[in-house]
Amino acid sequence: MPSPSTALPDLEAFRLRRFLESLDDGALLRQPEAALRDVAAILEQSPKAVLIEHPDGSDTPLSGNVAGSRERLALAFNTTPADLPAEVARRLRNQPEFVEVPASQAPVQQIVLQGEDCDLTRLPVHLQHGLDGAPYISASIDFARDPDTGWTNVGVRRLMLRGRRTAGIDLVAPSDLRALYLKQSGRGLRVPIAFAVGSNPIDHIAATMRIPGDELGLLSSLRAAPLPVVKCVTNDLLVPADAEFIIEGYLDEAGHVEPEGPYGEFLGYYGVVKKNPLFHVTAITRRRDAVFQTATISGPNMAWTDTAQLNALRTEVMIWRALETAVREVRGVFAAPANGGMFNVRIALQQRVPGEARNAIAAVFGSLSNVKHVFVVDPDIDIFSDAQMDWALGTRFQADRDLVIQTGMRAMPLDPSLNGARTGAKAGFDLTMPLLAPGTQRPLEYRVPAAPRFEGARFGSLEEALANGPKYFEELMAATDSNDGREIVRWLEDTAGKRPLARDEEGRYYFS
């Protein structure tokens, strides 16, 4: 870990409650109370973040869908939705800084619960999907340390309530935490772990990144500020001192032996019952005015869910980093959230030399295993517009010329279209127009119509304008500030009888 800073940072600046307070009524739905059984339905129908002040009469507020929109993520990073991936990529280059906060000053340890008071079932945890195996804690950020490297691994995983002080954790998919657990459990050792529940969207983005090294530093880098950390009460892990809740404990050494699931997965389908490790709680620490947090996952409105938006931004940032070395002028990257935020990626690119669109496709294929389809367009296409992307696909693409297919690639195991296969195919769609030679203009049939702007030089008469050179009809109207094209038509007809007029191949008028 880098050398810590000494000054105590603002311990309220990046807390979840502060972020919720920054949202206006257009971005936050406030409800005085709701039954826990109704929470999932409320979240499923709300494109806004939700804050329930008294879930089931509890004094602990419950928030959800906080990261479920690109606009809210951009607000957390103080940027625009279009510039979001570039801003995150830029912040990843920040040098991490840490401030270790004494336990007496750490807000997340204002209340410490251990023993019989340490009870997961007293938290406002709700059933999220109709066929889930139990209520899940779904917005938790996990912290574990690799004893061989000393690095902290940070991720986002769900916890299935199994009892007052036990929960299942999903460690089936390949991940650093799974590798760490298999190594330690193979030695007959437990894995100390802690979960932060109630975090700024910036911290959730940091936890989704897959960048080698001590991942605790990613929170500081993306905050662009020193990260306040505090040592856990029952283990030596360092966790964010400004979180709302910390759930401390360990993964036991028994291995993948406990049934976990089913669960509504982030791809929009159920995951089946799997064998997974068991988590044991040793302490729950919290702020006095803590806000509990749940995440929206799956359901009929996938694009509104926390997981889809978080996955989409992570995908965009990782692709942006890959493209920085593969091509020159990347103008934008967008991963469509409606499919889970990782399968379909759009790239706006200013090509400098022929073949850069293909280079971009190849770079994306190699950078993320989860990406299946890559669409590359020119900068005039708005990659956030489904309509413009559909237009580009329909008018700038020929399948026998512009489709790039690669088979036998690593795939996302949860993808139901694999039908049990371990590898899959990827497709690249080159939707760019032919690259122009320097100093040349596209032929008329490649130009996009738009309303006339009446730009160009002004002249004393239409005769002077045409004497200056060929002019489009729009330029003739602009030449004399005409408000009525019909008078130009009449003038052209009258003049043609007196002086030869012609039109060139682009339809411009001139004296022949």
C-alpha positions in Angstrom: 0.0 0.0 0.0 1.3 3.5 -0.8 2.5 5.7 2.1 -0.5 7.2 3.9 -1.4 10.8 4.1 -1.6 12.5 7.5 -4.4 15.1 7.2 -7.8 13.8 8.1 -10.1 14.0 5.0 -13.8 15.0 5.0 -15.5 11.8 6.2 -18.9 12.9 4.9 -17.8 13.9 1.3 -18.1 10.4 -0.2 -20.8 8.8 1.9 -23.9 7.3 0.4 -26.3 9.6 2.4 -24.5 12.7 1.1 -24.9 11.5 -2.5 -28.6 10.8 -2.0 -29.1 14.3 -0.6 -27.5 15.7 -3.8 -30.3 14.1 -6.0 -33.3 16.2 -6.9 -36.9 14.9 -7.2 -36.3 14.0 -10.8 -33.6 11.5 -9.8 -34.8 10.3 -6.4 -38.1 8.8 -5.3 -38.7 9.2 -1.6 -41.1 7.0 0.3 -41.9 7.3 4.0 -42.4 3.6 4.5 -42.9 0.3 2.7 -43.1 -3.4 3.6 -39.9 -5.3 2.7 -42.0 -7.7 0.6 -42.9 -4.7 -1.6 -39.4 -3.3 -2.1 -38.4 -5.3 -5.1 -41.6 -4.3 -7.0 -41.0 -0.6 -6.1 -37.5 -0.7 -7.4 -38.4 -2.7 -10.5 -40.8 0.1 -11.7 -38.6 3.1 -10.8 -36.0 4.5 -13.2 -35.1 6.8 -10.2 -33.0 6.0 -7.2 -35.3 5.1 -4.3 -35.0 6.0 -0.6 -37.5 4.3 1.8 -37.2 6.1 5.2 -38.8 3.4 7.3 -38.8 -0.1 5.7 -41.1 -2.3 7.7 -41.1 0.3 10.4 -37.3 0.2 10.9 -35.4 3.4 11.7 -32.7 2.4 9.2 -33.5 3.8 5.8 -33.2 1.6 2.7 -31.9 2.9 -0.6 -31.9 1.1 -3.9 -31.2 1.7 -7.6 -28.7 4.3 -6.7 -26.4 3.5 -9.6 -29.2 2.6 -12.0 -28.7 5.4 -14.5 -25.8 6.8 -16.4 -26.8 10.3 -15.4 -26.4 9.5 -11.7 -23.1 7.9 -12.3 -21.9 11.0 -14.2 -23.1 13.1 -11.3 -21.0 11.2 -8.9 -17.9 11.9 -11.1 -18.9 15.5 -11.7 -19.0 15.0 -15.5 -21.4 14.4 -18.4 -22.8 11.0 -19.4 -21.0 11.1 -22.7 -17.6 12.0 -21.1 -18.0 9.4 -18.3 -15.7 6.6 -19.5 -13.0 9.0 -20.4 -13.2 10.7 -17.0 -13.0 7.3 -15.2 -10.1 6.2 -17.4 -8.3 9.5 -16.6 -8.8 9.1 -12.8 -7.5 5.6 -12.8 -4.1 7.2 -13.4 -4.3 9.0 -10.1 -1.8 8.0 -7.4 -3.7 6.4 -4.5 -3.5 8.1 -1.1 -4.7 6.7 2.3 -5.5 8.1 5.7 -5.8 5.5 8.5 -8.5 6.8 10.8 -8.5 5.9 14.5 -11.5 3.7 15.4 -12.8 6.4 17.7 -13.1 8.8 14.8 -14.3 6.4 12.1 -18.0 7.0 11.4 -18.6 3.4 10.3 -17.6 2.2 13.8 -19.8 4.6 15.7 -21.9 1.5 16.6 -20.3 -2.0 16.9 -22.4 -5.1 17.2 -20.9 -8.5 18.2 -22.1 -11.7 19.7 -25.9 -12.1 19.9 -26.4 -8.5 18.7 -24.6 -9.4 15.4 -27.7 -10.5 13.5 -28.0 -10.3 9.7 -31.8 -10.8 10.0 -32.2 -7.4 11.8 -31.0 -5.6 8.6 -33.6 -4.5 6.0 -32.7 -7.3 3.6 -35.5 -8.2 1.1 -36.4 -11.0 -1.3 -35.5 -9.6 -4.8 -36.9 -12.1 -7.3 -39.8 -14.5 -7.0 -37.7 -17.7 -7.2 -34.7 -16.5 -5.2 -33.6 -19.0 -2.5 -33.7 -16.4 0.2 -33.3 -12.6 0.8 -29.9 -11.4 -0.5 -27.6 -8.5 0.5 -26.8 -7.4 -3.0 -25.0 -4.0 -2.8 -22.0 -5.2 -0.8 -18.4 -4.4 -1.7 -16.0 -7.1 -0.4 -12.5 -6.7 0.9 -10.0 -9.5 1.4 -6.2 -9.7 1.5 -4.0 -12.1 -0.2 -1.4 -13.2 2.4 1.1 -14.1 -0.2 1.2 -10.6 -1.8 -0.3 -8.4 0.9 -2.6 -6.9 -1.7 -6.2 -6.2 -0.9 -8.7 -7.7 -3.4 -11.9 -5.7 -3.9 -15.1 -6.9 -5.6 -18.9 -6.9 -5.6 -20.6 -10.0 -4.5 -24.0 -11.0 -3.1 -24.7 -12.7 0.2 -27.6 -15.1 0.6 -29.0 -15.1 4.2 -28.6 -18.6 5.7 -29.1 -17.6 9.3 -28.5 -14.9 11.8 -24.8 -15.0 11.4 -24.2 -17.1 8.2 -24.7 -16.4 4.5 -23.8 -17.9 1.2 -21.4 -16.2 -1.2 -21.2 -16.7 -4.9 -17.6 -17.9 -5.8 -18.2 -20.0 -8.8 -17.2 -17.7 -11.7 -13.4 -17.1 -12.2 -12.2 -14.2 -10.1 -9.3 -13.2 -7.9 -11.3 -13.8 -4.7 -12.2 -17.3 -5.9 -8.5 -18.1 -6.6 -7.6 -16.7 -3.2 -10.3 -18.7 -1.5 -9.3 -22.0 -3.2 -5.6 -21.4 -2.3 -6.4 -20.8 1.4 -9.1 -23.4 1.8 -6.8 -25.9 0.2 -4.4 -25.1 3.0 -7.2 -25.7 5.5 -7.3 -21.9 6.3 -10.2 -19.5 6.6 -10.3 -16.3 4.6 -11.0 -13.1 6.6 -13.3 -10.9 4.6 -15.3 -7.7 5.2 -18.3 -6.2 3.2 -19.1 -2.6 2.9 -22.9 -2.0 2.5 -23.9 1.6 1.7 -21.3 3.2 -0.6 -20.9 6.0 -3.1 -21.3 5.0 -6.7 -17.7 5.8 -7.2 -16.7 3.0 -4.8 -18.9 0.5 -6.7 -17.3 1.4 -10.0 -13.8 1.0 -8.4 -14.9 -2.4 -7.1 -15.9 -3.6 -10.5 -12.5 -2.8 -12.1 -10.1 -5.7 -13.0 -6.7 -4.1 -12.8 -3.7 -6.0 -11.3 -2.4 -4.7 -8.0 -3.7 -3.6 -4.7 -7.3 -2.8 -5.5 -8.0 -0.8 -2.4 -6.1 2.0 -4.1 -8.7 2.1 -6.9 -11.2 3.7 -4.5 -8.8 6.5 -3.8 -7.8 6.9 -7.5 -11.4 7.2 -8.7 -12.4 9.5 -5.8 -9.5 11.7 -6.7 -9.0 12.1 -3.0 -7.3 10.3 -0.1 -9.2 7.3 1.1 -10.0 7.2 4.8 -9.6 3.6 6.1 -10.0 1.9 9.4 -9.0 -1.5 10.7 -11.8 -3.9 11.2 -12.9 -4.8 14.8 -12.4 -8.6 14.4 -9.7 -8.9 11.8 -6.8 -6.8 10.3 -8.5 -5.8 7.1 -8.6 -2.1 6.2 -12.0 -0.9 5.0 -13.5 2.5 4.1 -14.0 4.5 7.3 -16.8 6.5 5.7 -19.0 3.6 4.6 -22.6 3.2 6.0 -22.2 -0.4 7.3 -19.3 -2.9 7.5 -20.1 -6.6 7.9 -17.0 -8.5 9.2 -16.3 -12.2 9.2 -14.6 -15.0 7.3 -15.2 -17.6 4.6 -14.8 -21.0 6.3 -12.3 -23.6 5.1 -14.9 -26.3 4.1 -14.9 -25.3 0.4 -17.7 -25.2 -2.1 -20.1 -27.3 -0.1 -23.2 -25.2 0.7 -26.1 -24.8 -1.7 -26.6 -21.2 -2.8 -29.3 -19.9 -5.1 -31.3 -19.8 -7.2 -31.0 -16.1 -8.0 -32.0 -13.6 -10.6 -28.7 -13.0 -12.4 -27.6 -9.8 -14.0 -28.0 -11.2 -17.5 -31.8 -11.3 -17.0 -32.2 -15.0 -16.3 -32.1 -17.1 -13.2 -28.9 -18.8 -12.0 -29.4 -22.3 -10.7 -28.6 -23.7 -7.3 -24.8 -24.0 -6.9 -22.4 -25.2 -4.3 -20.5 -22.3 -2.7 -18.5 -21.4 0.5 -20.2 -20.2 3.7 -19.6 -16.8 5.2 -19.6 -16.4 9.0 -20.3 -13.0 10.6 -18.1 -11.9 13.5 -19.1 -8.2 13.7 -21.4 -5.6 12.2 -20.3 -1.9 12.5 -22.3 1.1 11.3 -22.9 4.8 11.4 -25.5 6.1 13.9 -27.6 7.4 11.0 -26.6 4.7 8.5 -28.5 4.1 5.2 -28.7 0.4 4.2 -28.3 -0.2 0.4 -29.7 -2.8 -2.0 -28.9 -3.2 -5.7 -31.3 -3.8 -8.5 -30.4 -6.9 -10.5 -32.2 -8.5 -13.5 -35.9 -8.0 -14.1 -38.0 -6.6 -17.0 -36.3 -3.1 -17.0 -32.6 -4.2 -17.3 -31.3 -0.8 -18.4 -32.5 0.7 -15.1 -30.6 -1.8 -12.9 -27.5 -1.0 -10.8 -25.7 -4.0 -12.2 -26.3 -3.2 -15.8 -25.1 0.4 -15.4 -22.1 -0.5 -13.4 -21.2 -3.3 -15.8 -21.6 -1.0 -18.7 -19.3 1.7 -17.3 -16.7 -0.9 -16.4 -16.9 -2.3 -19.9 -16.5 1.1 -21.5 -13.5 2.0 -19.3 -11.6 -1.2 -19.9 -12.3 -0.9 -23.7 -11.2 2.7 -23.7 -7.9 1.8 -22.1 -7.4 -1.0 -24.7 -8.2 1.3 -27.6 -5.8 4.0 -26.4 -2.9 1.7 -27.6 -4.7 0.2 -30.6 -6.0 3.3 -32.5 -5.6 7.1 -32.3 -8.8 9.1 -32.2 -11.4 7.4 -30.1 -14.4 9.7 -29.9 -16.8 7.6 -27.7 -17.5 4.2 -26.2 -20.9 2.9 -25.1 -21.9 -0.5 -23.8 -25.7 -1.0 -24.0 -27.0 -1.6 -20.5 -30.2 -3.4 -21.6 -28.3 -6.6 -22.2 -26.4 -6.5 -18.9 -23.9 -3.9 -19.9 -21.2 -6.0 -21.5 -22.3 -7.9 -24.6 -22.9 -5.1 -27.2 -20.4 -2.3 -27.5 -20.5 0.8 -29.7 -17.4 2.8 -30.6 -17.2 6.1 -32.4 -13.8 6.5 -34.1 -12.1 9.0 -36.3 -10.1 6.9 -38.7 -6.7 8.3 -39.8 -5.6 5.4 -42.0 -7.5 2.5 -43.6 -8.1 -0.5 -41.3 -8.3 1.3 -38.0 -12.0 0.2 -37.5 -10.8 -3.4 -37.9 -8.0 -2.8 -35.4 -10.5 -1.4 -32.9 -12.7 -4.5 -33.3 -9.7 -6.8 -32.7 -8.6 -4.8 -29.7 -12.0 -5.1 -28.1 -12.2 -8.9 -28.9 -8.9 -9.3 -26.9 -9.6 -7.0 -24.0 -12.8 -8.4 -22.5 -14.1 -11.9 -22.7 -17.7 -10.9 -22.1 -18.0 -8.6 -25.1 -19.7 -10.4 -28.0 -20.6 -7.8 -30.6 -18.7 -4.6 -31.5 -20.1 -1.8 -33.7 -17.7 0.8 -35.0 -19.0 4.0 -36.5 -17.8 7.4 -37.7 -17.9 10.4 -35.4 -21.1 11.8 -37.1 -23.1 8.9 -35.5 -24.4 9.3 -32.0 -23.5 6.1 -30.3 -26.1 6.7 -27.6 -28.9 6.8 -30.2 -30.5 3.5 -31.1 -32.1 5.2 -34.2 -28.8 6.5 -35.5 -27.0 3.2 -34.9 -29.8 1.3 -36.7 -29.5 3.8 -39.6 -25.7 3.3 -39.8 -26.2 -0.5 -39.8 -28.7 -0.3 -42.5 -26.9 2.1 -44.8 -23.1 1.7 -44.2 -22.7 -2.1 -43.8 -22.4 -5.0 -46.2 -22.3 -8.4 -44.4 -19.8 -10.0 -46.9 -17.4 -7.0 -46.6 -17.8 -5.5 -43.2 -18.6 -8.4 -40.8 -15.7 -9.7 -38.7 -16.3 -13.1 -37.0 -14.0 -14.8 -34.6 -14.8 -18.3 -33.1 -13.5 -20.3 -30.2 -13.2 -17.2 -27.9 -13.4 -17.3 -24.1 -17.0 -16.5 -23.1 -19.2 -15.6 -20.1 -20.3 -18.9 -18.6 -23.7 -17.5 -17.6 -24.6 -16.7 -21.3 -27.5 -19.0 -22.0 -26.9 -18.8 -25.8 -23.7 -20.9 -25.3 -25.9 -24.0 -24.6 -23.3 -25.4 -22.3 -20.2 -24.7 -24.5 -17.1 -23.2 -22.9 -16.2 -21.0 -25.8 -18.2 -18.7 -28.0 -18.1 -16.5 -31.1 -17.6 -12.7 -31.4 -18.8 -10.5 -34.2 -17.5 -7.1 -35.3 -19.6 -4.7 -37.4 -17.6 -2.1 -39.4 -20.2 0.6 -40.0 -17.8 3.3 -41.1 -17.8 4.9 -44.5 -14.9 4.7 -46.9 -11.9 6.7 -45.7 -11.3 9.9 -47.6 -8.0 11.0 -49.1 -6.7 14.1 -47.4 -8.2 17.3 -48.7 -11.1 15.6 -50.5 -14.9 15.8 -49.9 -17.3 12.9 -49.9 -19.4 12.4 -53.0 -22.9 13.8 -52.7 -24.5 10.3 -52.2 -22.5 9.9 -49.0 -23.5 13.2 -47.5 -26.2 13.4 -44.9 -29.1 15.8 -45.6 -29.9 18.5 -43.1 -31.9 21.7 -43.0 -30.5 24.6 -45.0 -28.3 27.0 -43.0 -28.0 29.7 -45.6 -24.3 30.1 -45.1 -21.8 31.6 -47.6 -20.7 34.9 -49.0 -23.2 37.8 -49.7 -23.3 39.6 -53.0 -25.1 42.6 -54.5 -27.0 40.5 -56.9 -27.6 36.9 -58.1 -25.5 37.7 -61.2 -22.5 38.6 -59.0 -23.0 35.4 -57.0 -22.9 33.2 -60.1 -20.1 35.1 -61.6 -18.1 34.2 -58.4 -18.5 30.4 -59.2 -21.0 27.6 -59.0 -23.6 27.8 -56.2 -26.1 25.5 -54.6 -29.7 26.8 -54.4 -29.2 27.4 -50.7 -26.1 29.6 -51.5 -28.1 31.6 -54.0 -30.7 32.3 -51.3 -28.0 33.3 -48.9 -26.2 35.4 -51.5 -28.9 38.1 -51.4 -30.5 37.2 -48.0 -33.6 36.0 -49.8 -36.4 34.7 -47.5 -38.3 33.1 -50.4 -36.8 30.5 -52.7 -39.7 31.0 -55.2 -38.3 34.3 -56.3 -35.0 32.6 -57.0 -36.8 30.0 -59.2 -38.5 32.9 -61.1 -35.1 34.7 -61.5 -33.5 31.5 -62.8 -36.2 31.0 -65.3 -36.0 34.6 -66.6 -32.3 34.6 -66.7 -32.0 31.3 -68.6 -33.8 32.9 -71.5 -31.2 35.7 -71.7 -28.0 34.0 -70.6 -26.9 30.3 -70.7 -27.3 28.6 -67.3 -26.2 25.1 -66.4 -25.8 22.8 -63.4 -22.7 20.7 -62.5 -22.8 17.0 -61.3 -23.5 18.1 -57.8 -26.5 20.2 -58.9 -24.8 23.6 -58.4 -25.9 26.5 -60.8 -23.4 28.4 -62.9 -23.2 30.5 -66.1 -22.1 28.3 -68.9 
